[in-house]
């Protein structure tokens, strides 16, 4: 069952992706053109990725439980790296 006019007005996914990619390239180019923009972009990227890694670590710790989480050497390494990165980003 089709609602009149709704399907004709929708863009197809490739057109949407093209629009988003073009806009992102334009914004990134404008930010990178000046030194302050480069600094702002790097700071924003650092904040986003560090937040994602810390969220992943805490989510995994909640799911596994602290005791089981710290039995894996990779998880201990991940926790140490996230903690050091957080401390270094607050100092610098």
C-alpha positions as CSV (number, residue, x, y, z in Angstrom):
1,X,0.0,0.0,0.0
2,X,1.5,3.3,-1.1
3,X,0.7,6.7,0.3
4,X,0.2,9.1,-2.5
5,X,3.2,11.4,-3.1
6,X,5.5,10.0,-0.4
7,X,7.5,7.6,-2.4
8,X,7.9,10.0,-5.3
9,X,9.3,12.7,-3.1
10,X,12.0,10.5,-1.4
11,X,15.5,10.7,-2.7
12,X,17.3,7.4,-3.5
13,X,20.1,6.5,-1.1
14,X,23.0,7.2,-3.5
15,X,21.8,10.8,-3.9
16,X,21.6,11.2,-0.1
17,X,25.1,9.7,0.3
18,X,26.5,12.0,-2.4
19,X,25.0,15.0,-0.7
20,X,26.4,14.1,2.7
21,X,29.9,13.3,1.3
22,X,30.0,16.6,-0.7
23,X,29.0,18.6,2.3
24,X,31.5,16.9,4.5
25,X,34.3,17.5,2.0
26,X,33.4,21.2,1.8
27,X,33.3,21.6,5.6
28,X,36.6,19.7,6.1
29,X,38.3,21.8,3.4
30,X,37.2,25.0,5.0
31,X,38.4,23.9,8.4
32,X,41.8,22.7,7.1
33,X,42.4,25.8,5.0
34,X,43.5,27.8,8.1
35,X,45.8,26.8,11.0
36,X,43.1,27.4,13.6
37,X,40.8,25.1,11.8
38,X,43.4,22.4,11.7
39,X,43.8,22.7,15.5
40,X,40.1,22.7,16.0
41,X,39.6,19.6,13.8
42,X,42.4,17.7,15.6
43,X,41.0,18.6,19.0
44,X,37.5,17.6,18.1
45,X,38.7,14.3,16.6
46,X,40.8,13.6,19.7
47,X,37.8,14.3,21.9
48,X,35.4,12.1,19.8
49,X,37.7,9.1,19.5
50,X,38.9,9.2,23.1
51,X,35.2,9.3,24.2
52,X,34.4,6.4,22.0
53,X,37.2,4.3,23.4
54,X,36.4,5.1,27.0
55,X,32.7,4.3,26.3
56,X,33.7,1.0,24.8
57,X,35.9,0.1,27.8
58,X,33.2,1.0,30.3
59,X,30.5,-0.8,28.3
60,X,32.6,-3.9,28.2
61,X,33.4,-3.6,31.9
62,X,29.7,-3.3,32.7
63,X,28.8,-6.3,30.5
64,X,31.5,-8.6,31.7
65,X,31.8,-7.4,35.3
66,X,35.0,-5.9,36.7
67,X,36.4,-9.2,37.8
68,X,36.0,-11.0,34.5
69,X,37.0,-7.8,32.6
70,X,40.4,-7.6,34.3
71,X,41.2,-11.3,33.7
72,X,42.1,-10.6,30.1
73,X,45.5,-9.0,29.4
74,X,44.1,-7.1,26.4
75,X,41.4,-5.5,28.5
76,X,44.0,-4.5,31.1
77,X,46.1,-3.0,28.3
78,X,43.1,-1.2,26.9
79,X,42.2,0.2,30.3
80,X,45.8,1.5,30.9
81,X,46.0,3.1,27.4
82,X,42.6,4.8,27.8
83,X,43.5,6.1,31.3
84,X,46.9,7.4,30.1
85,X,45.3,9.0,27.0
86,X,42.7,10.7,29.2
87,X,45.2,12.0,31.6
88,X,47.6,13.2,28.8
89,X,44.7,15.0,27.0
90,X,43.7,16.8,30.1
91,X,47.3,17.9,30.7
92,X,48.1,19.0,27.2
